[in-house]
Amino acid sequence: MCLAAVESMYELRTSVPVGSLLPLGRGSGGKALRGASTESGYFVSMAERAPGVASVSAPVMVGGTVVAAISVSGPIERMGMDAVRRMGETVVRAAAKLSTWWTTV
C-alpha cells in the first residue's frame, strides 16, 4: 500500500495515489518488500508494473525484517542508468535513515 507520495515538478510524471494497493510480484517496490537482496541495496524496474514507467526502490529494515520500501518512479525516458544509480543511492540512504528512526521510536 502506498502510504505517502510526492508529486514531481515535471509535467510528464508518474504518480501512485496514497492508499493504492500495488502488486508484490512486479515493480521495484514489490522486489524490495519481498526481501530479496542486491549488491547495490536497491531494486530497479523498467516497465514491469506499468508501460513507460521506471522505478527504483530500497527496503526499510527493522531488526532484519523488511517493514516498508522507499521508491522513486518516473517516465522511462528520464530514467537512464545515471539517473537510476543516483536515485538508487538516494533511496538506499533514505531507507537507512528511516530504518534507524523506526528502531528508536
Secondary structure, 3 states (H helix, E strand, C coil): CCCCCCCCCCCCCCCCCCCCCCCCCCHHHHHHHCCCCCCCCCEEEECCCCCCEEEEEEEEEECCEEEEEEEEEEEHHHCCHHHHHHHHHHHHHHHHHHHHHHHHC
